[in-house]
Amino acid sequence: MHISEGVLSAPVLAGGAALSAAGLALGLRKMGFERLPQVALLSAVFFVASLIHLPVGPASLHLVLNGLVGLLLGWAAFPAIFVGLTLQAILFQYGGLTGLGVNTLSMALPAVICYYAFAPWLRRGGKAALLTAAFAAGFCSVLLAGVITALSLYLSGEAFLAAAWGVLAASLPAMVIEGVVTSAAVWFLKMVRPSSLGAGQV
């Protein structure tokens, strides 16, 4: 969900930039040099998955896989998602540079929340627990991203209230799709590289 350039108010942009900067600092601190290839790979996955957009008012919906990124990276999801969004803003004008802080926050904060909520089940649960946790991470990451995006729009002016509700409503099918795709990806990793499911431990 990218919020278009020039839509948000200055206080919302400033607040989003400050919170994203804090998340980036913490993510870089916890990342470690040895995890750089994994972070770069998942940043590329996020970048590619987000290229197909469906416009919804002043925002847009697309497959993002931020739940998967969060499950695998923890706080390192912030730098991974930030790099992907920056490249999209520069190369394709998705979201723009002024809204980069808010857009990063709306994608990366849900990823971190889902890491803490669901990643432990990937390591200690059976197949049913793993698939359920992965689906929940994909579903909830989009739900929370939609809530943050809608709240950002609403805080920028009551004129955006209808657009905020529209973003949330349009996110419903994306939540289910993200849940299914995240479950499939996590199950595949469980089969071929189970160690990656614990790599984001902080």
DAMO-V699496 format. One line per field, one symbol per residue. ss: DSSP state (a for helix, b for strand, c for the rest). phi: phi as a letter, one per 30 degrees, with the letter a starting at -180 (. if undefined). burial: # if it has 24 or more other ideal C-beta (glycine too) atoms within 12 Angstrom, else .. A space follows every 50 residues. Layout:
# DAMO-V699496
ss->???
phi->???
burial->???
This chain:
# DAMO-V699496
ss->cbbccccccaaaaaaaaaaaaaaaaaaaaaacaaaaaaaaaaaaaaaaac cccbbbccbbbccccaaaaaaaaaaaaaaaaaaaaaaaaaaaccccccca aaaaaaaaaaaaaaaaaaaaaaaaccaaaaaaaaaaaaaaaaaaaaaaaa aaaaaccaaaaaaaaaaaaaaaaaaaaaaaaaaaaaaaaaaacaaaaacc cc
phi->.ccddicddddddddddddddddddddddddiddceddddddddddeddc dcccdbidbbcadbidddedeccidddddddddddddddddbhdiiddcd ddddddcddeddeddddbeeddcccdddddddddddddddddeddddddd ddddddlddcdddddddddddedddddddddddddddddddcaddddcdd eb
burial->####..##...##..##.##..##..##.##...#..##.###.###.## .....##################################....####.## ###############.###.###......##.################## ######...#..##.###.##..##.#######.###.##.....##.## ..
